[in-house]
Amino acid sequence: MTHLHSGWRALAPAVASLALLLCPAPAPADENEPGKAKLGIEYELENGARNAWQSRSLTLVPGITLDNPWIHMVEALIEGAHEHDSGERSTERKLAIRLRHNFTLGPDTRLVLRALAGHAVQGDEKYFYWYAEPSFRYAIGPVELMLGYRHQRALDAGKDHDLHKLRLGPSFELSENAELEFRWARSWNMHTGAHVSDAYIVEGTWRF
């Protein structure tokens, strides 16, 4: 519980900055309307098991809604990260494309399936990776609760990048054009079952 509290406390400056930026916009935009665009800015603080290392990343997530029965949204993810491990520092860069499909279950419930393929550069290591992520979402007024699972694999890298991830947290509709999302994610190595990390994530999204 102490690690969880300290993780979210470290995100406080990022949360405050995004909350100030996510002011209501004058023109409403429906996120499900084809052709509508969005821009997300995500900040993530990730701590290795037993605080062995720490990584801070910033990701830009532009996207567009499609008029397609199979793919409802396409997003690009542009990520930069700095990692501190036993006094040593390294950088990581990722570029990826993510597809999304929504399954409406009821007026307040839905399933969301996201699939991503990308390329990462971490120090001297370069590799391609992908993940599939189903999630269940339940809305209570302007708040939506999410519980999801991510299956992540690297195609041409070590097994350390093959992960199971449990993701959960709320998102808040601040207006018809602005959303603030909080996520907690725990990762395990897919081959050994060892706990890898805990991540604390905040993302602001603008629709236009």
C-alpha positions in Angstrom: 0.0 0.0 0.0 2.9 2.3 0.7 4.4 1.8 -2.7 0.9 2.4 -4.3 0.5 5.7 -2.4 4.0 6.9 -3.2 3.5 6.1 -6.9 0.4 8.1 -7.3 1.9 10.9 -5.2 4.8 11.1 -7.6 2.2 11.7 -10.4 0.6 14.6 -8.7 2.4 17.3 -10.8 1.4 15.6 -14.1 -2.2 15.3 -12.9 -2.4 18.9 -12.0 -0.9 20.0 -15.3 -3.3 17.9 -17.3 -6.3 19.0 -15.3 -5.5 22.7 -16.0 -5.2 21.9 -19.8 -8.4 19.9 -20.0 -10.7 22.8 -19.8 -14.1 22.4 -21.5 -14.0 23.3 -25.2 -16.9 25.2 -26.8 -17.7 22.8 -29.6 -18.9 19.3 -28.7 -17.4 16.3 -30.4 -18.7 12.7 -30.4 -15.8 10.2 -30.0 -17.7 7.6 -32.0 -18.5 9.9 -34.9 -16.5 8.8 -38.0 -13.8 11.2 -39.0 -13.4 12.8 -35.5 -9.9 13.2 -34.3 -8.3 13.0 -30.9 -5.0 13.7 -29.2 -3.9 12.0 -26.0 -0.9 12.9 -23.8 0.1 10.1 -21.4 2.6 10.2 -18.5 3.7 7.0 -16.9 5.8 6.2 -13.8 6.9 2.6 -13.7 8.7 1.0 -10.7 10.5 -2.3 -11.0 9.8 -5.1 -8.5 11.2 -4.1 -5.1 12.0 -0.7 -6.6 15.0 -2.1 -8.5 14.6 0.4 -11.2 12.4 3.3 -12.3 11.2 4.6 -15.6 9.4 7.8 -16.6 7.8 8.1 -20.0 5.7 10.6 -22.0 3.6 9.4 -24.9 1.7 11.3 -27.6 -1.4 9.5 -28.9 -3.1 11.0 -31.9 -6.0 9.1 -33.4 -9.0 9.2 -35.7 -12.4 7.4 -35.6 -13.2 5.3 -38.7 -16.5 4.4 -40.4 -15.6 0.7 -40.4 -17.4 -2.3 -38.9 -14.1 -3.9 -37.8 -11.8 -1.1 -36.8 -13.5 1.8 -35.0 -10.3 3.8 -34.2 -6.7 4.0 -35.3 -4.1 5.6 -33.1 -0.4 6.3 -33.4 1.8 6.1 -30.2 5.0 8.1 -30.0 6.8 7.4 -26.7 10.0 8.5 -25.1 11.2 7.2 -21.7 14.1 7.6 -19.3 15.1 4.7 -17.0 17.2 4.7 -13.8 18.7 1.4 -12.9 21.3 1.0 -10.2 22.7 4.4 -10.8 22.8 3.9 -14.6 20.6 5.9 -17.0 19.2 4.8 -20.3 16.6 6.0 -22.8 13.9 4.2 -24.7 11.9 5.2 -27.8 8.8 3.5 -29.2 6.7 4.1 -32.3 3.5 2.1 -32.8 0.1 1.8 -34.4 -2.9 0.7 -32.4 -6.3 -0.5 -33.6 -9.5 -0.5 -31.5 -12.9 -2.1 -31.7 -15.8 -1.5 -29.3 -18.4 -4.0 -28.4 -21.5 -2.4 -26.9 -23.1 -4.7 -24.2 -25.6 -2.3 -22.8 -26.3 1.4 -22.1 -23.5 1.5 -19.5 -21.3 -1.4 -20.3 -18.9 -2.3 -23.2 -16.0 -4.4 -24.2 -13.0 -2.8 -25.9 -10.4 -4.7 -27.8 -7.1 -3.0 -28.7 -4.3 -4.4 -30.7 -0.9 -2.8 -31.2 2.2 -3.4 -33.3 5.4 -1.3 -32.9 9.1 -0.9 -32.8 11.3 -0.1 -29.7 14.8 1.2 -29.3 16.2 0.7 -25.8 19.9 1.5 -25.5 21.6 -0.7 -28.0 18.7 -3.1 -28.3 16.1 -2.7 -31.1 13.1 -5.0 -31.5 9.5 -5.2 -32.8 6.7 -6.0 -30.4 2.9 -6.4 -30.3 0.1 -6.7 -27.8 -3.6 -7.6 -27.6 -5.7 -6.1 -24.9 -9.3 -6.9 -24.1 -11.0 -4.8 -21.4 -14.4 -4.5 -19.7 -15.7 -1.0 -19.1 -18.7 0.1 -16.9 -19.9 3.7 -16.9 -21.4 5.5 -13.9 -22.4 8.9 -15.1 -19.3 10.8 -16.2 -17.0 8.1 -14.6 -16.0 4.9 -16.5 -14.3 2.0 -14.7 -12.0 -0.2 -16.6 -10.5 -3.7 -16.0 -8.3 -5.1 -18.7 -5.6 -7.7 -19.5 -2.7 -7.1 -21.9 -0.8 -10.0 -23.6 2.5 -8.5 -24.8 5.2 -10.2 -26.9 8.5 -9.2 -28.5 9.3 -10.6 -31.9 13.1 -10.4 -32.0 14.2 -9.7 -28.5 14.8 -11.5 -25.2 12.0 -13.1 -23.1 12.2 -10.2 -20.6 9.9 -8.3 -22.9 7.1 -11.0 -23.0 4.6 -9.8 -20.4 1.2 -10.4 -18.8 -0.3 -7.1 -17.6 -3.3 -6.4 -15.4 -4.7 -2.9 -16.0 -7.4 -1.1 -14.1 -8.6 2.4 -13.2 -11.2 5.1 -13.7 -11.6 7.7 -16.4 -13.5 11.0 -16.0 -15.4 12.9 -18.7 -14.6 16.5 -18.0 -16.6 17.7 -21.0 -17.8 16.3 -24.3 -14.3 17.0 -25.7 -12.0 16.2 -22.7 -11.3 13.1 -20.7 -8.9 12.4 -17.8 -7.8 8.8 -17.3 -6.0 7.1 -14.5 -4.5 3.6 -14.7 -2.6 1.2 -12.5 -0.8 -1.7 -14.2 1.1 -4.7 -12.8 3.3 -6.7 -15.1 4.6 -10.3 -14.8 7.1 -12.2 -16.9 5.2 -14.5 -19.3 7.7 -17.3 -19.0 8.7 -17.3 -15.3 5.7 -15.7 -13.6 8.0 -13.2 -11.8 6.6 -9.8 -10.8 8.3 -7.3 -13.1 6.8 -3.9 -12.3 4.0 -1.6 -11.2 3.0 1.4 -13.3 1.0 4.5 -12.5 -0.5 6.2 -15.6 -2.4 9.4 -16.2 -3.6 10.4 -19.7 -5.5 13.5 -20.9 -7.5 13.3 -24.1 -8.9 16.0 -26.3 -11.5 15.3 -29.0 -12.1 17.7 -32.0 
